[in-house]
């Protein structure tokens, strides 16, 4: 992968990317072509694909007015989280270039903003949407950002979605984080002395898969069958109901620890999903 980034003092930046990628499934994941007798169903005559290769070019336009950083030798930390951040990106794949096997075009856009509520804390909002415009096998679709670890993250990744659980070529997501900054805990005498802080999160995802990318509805042999485990599907097409998960957390425990309880609110009847869980992270707040 080759990256080039140009930043300006106005908050506008351009990021260009060139990438050559070879993707090989591991473990029990296999790539089977949709070239059997029955679309979407694996049979003895389906073709096993060992790997896929893509050649890609991408560009991202980003605008963050008023954004500033504290720089160190290894990294930089943004300190102006109040400023809105707008970004739009497009990635194109080229068949026949450096062994690339697929033509595709993927577009994504996002916006992030923090809203202050005075003594009631602050709300961080991140909205994102994207589309895969071409006919492609499922590894090149819009896959949800799944956090498979027990370490919670501040971005809009989902804690209780399994990897590749939902396959979409059109999607929109919304992440809300409400930090009350101790508005509730400060009313409790003992908790007030501990200086614990409360936070609430809601993350939602809506997506759809057009028929041209659905192996159950298309006989296109270039598509791959959906992943399965012991004969049971592990990837699904979303219905009209969005995926939603919510969490409640406490941070500043011993000035260091953040713990939150996460609950999955929709699609709880799918096989192999976890309805809830505990996540944590090390987070120092001054």
PyMOL commands that set and color helices and strands:
alter all, ss='L'
color gray80, all
select helices_A, chain A and resi 118-120+138-140+185-187+189-194+211-213
alter helices_A, ss='H'
color red, helices_A
select strands_A, chain A and resi 2-7+12-23+31-32+48-49+52-63+69-71+76-78+85-93+104-116+122-132+142-143+167-168+170-179+197-208+228-229+232-233+243-253+257-264+276-282
alter strands_A, ss='S'
color yellow, strands_A
deselect
rebuild
show_as cartoon
